Amino acid sequence: MEPRLNLFDTPTAAKVAKRFYNVSLALEESSLPKSLRELVELRIGQINGCGFCVDIHTKEATAAGESAVRLALVSAWRHSTVFTAAERAALALAEEGTRLADAARGVSDETWAEARKHFDDDELGTLVCVISLINAATRMNVIVHNPGGAYEPGMFAALSD
């Protein structure tokens, strides 16, 4: 598969991509563990069918210490025993926050209450931002047919200011 367009070769999209990456750096300062952020981003990439994002977040999660077994089970997390209650709450929030059009209710009160049990306000705010940003990224990559497979951990660091 060849990409339809390299967003980094277009002046406006390249500026947006750079700013997008720099916004994501703020999430690194959160107390929400990087491995959990990567699991959430991986799951959203899977839901949205973004090979590029699945590639990135599988490799970044591995670099953050995630095991091959847990990564393999992210797509079936509801039927797996390897995730903590907090991770399950974050993955449920990620799924409902991604599949907004699939359910008129959006994120259910039950899912929000479960996430609230495990995360403080800053961590919840971080989760909301992670879910929102990766959904935007997956959509950009799917639209232009950006394929997965060539990502190397840390390769976007050159985008930072």
N, C-alpha and C positions, 0 to 999 in steps of 0.2 A: 504494500500500500504506500502510495506516495502522498505526502501532504498536499492539499489544495493550495495552500499559501503558508509561507513562513512568516509568522507574525513578527518575528524579530527583524525581518528585512523591511518592514514598513514603518515609516517614521512615527506615526501616531500610535499604532499598536505596540511598537517597541517601547515607547515612553510609558504606556499603560502597563505593560508587562514589568518594566523596571519598578514602577510605583507599587504595583501589585505585590511583587516580591518584597519590597521594603516594608509594606504594611504587614506582611506575614512575619517579618522579623520581630515585631512587637509580641507576637504569640510565644516566641522563644523565651521571653522574660516572665511568662506566666508560671505559676506553680503547678499547672496541669502537666503531668509527665509527657515528655516527647513521644514515648512509645505509645501512649494512649491517643495522642493527637494523630499519630501515623496510622493507628488501627482505624480510627474514625475516617480519616481521609482515604484510606484504602477501601473501606466499605462503600463510601460514597462513589469512588471511582468505579467500583464494581457495579453498583446500581445503575450508574449513568453510562456504562459501557465505554469508559475512557481507558484505552490501553496505555496511553501515555501516563495517566495519573496512577493507574495500577502499578506500572513499572516503577515510577518514582517512589511511591509510598511503600511498596514491598521492599525496595532496596534501602530506603531511609529507615524503615522499621527494623530491618535486619541490622543496619549500622547502629541503631539505638538499643540493640540487644534482644529483639524479638526472636522467638524460635520459629523454625520452619513449620512445626506442627500448628502453632497458634496462627501463623499467617495463612496456612492452608485452610484453617477452619473459620476464618473471618466471615466468609460468605454463608456459613451455616452456624453462626454463633448461637442462635436460639436452640440448636440441637447439639451443643457441645458443652463439655464440662471444664474447659480450660480457661474460661474467662471469669473474672471476679464479678461480684454484684455491681460494683461501680462501673466496670468496663461494659457490662451488659446494659446498664442504664444509659451510658454514653452512646453505645451503638444503637439502642432503641431511639434515643433522641435524634441521632444522625439520620436514621432511616425515615422517621416521621418528618423531620425537617427537610429531607430531600424529596420525599414523595408527596409534596403538598397537593398536587393535582389529583392524586389517587384517593384522597380522603377529604371530604369537605370540612372536616373538623381541624385539619392542620395537625399540630402537635397536641396530643390529648392531655388532659389534666392529669391523668394517671401516669403518663410517661414523664411529664414535667415533675410531678411529685416524687417519683422514684429518683430522678436525677438530683433533685433538691436534697434528698437524703444523703447523697454521697459527695456533693460538691458545694463549696462555698460560692458566694456571689462572683468573685473574680474568676473562679474556675468555670462556673456556668456561663459567664460572659465570654470567656475564652472559647468554650465549646460552641456557643452560638456563632461567634466570629469564624471559627474553624469551619463549621458546617456551611456557613454562607460563602466564605471565600473558596472552598474547594468545589462547591457547586458551580460557582462562576467559572473556575478554572476548567472543570470537566466540560462545561458547555463550550467554552472557547476551543478546546482541543478536539472535541467531537465534531464541531462545525467544520473545522479545517482539515479533519482526518489526520491529526497528528498521531503517528503510530508509537507504540511502546517498544522497548527493547534496547535503546541506545543510551538510556540515562545512566550517569555515573554519580554516586552520592556527592553532594556539594557542588555540582557543576554550575548551579545558578548563583553561587557566591559572587561572581564577577558582576552581577546586576546590582549589588548593593552600593549605596552612595558612600 
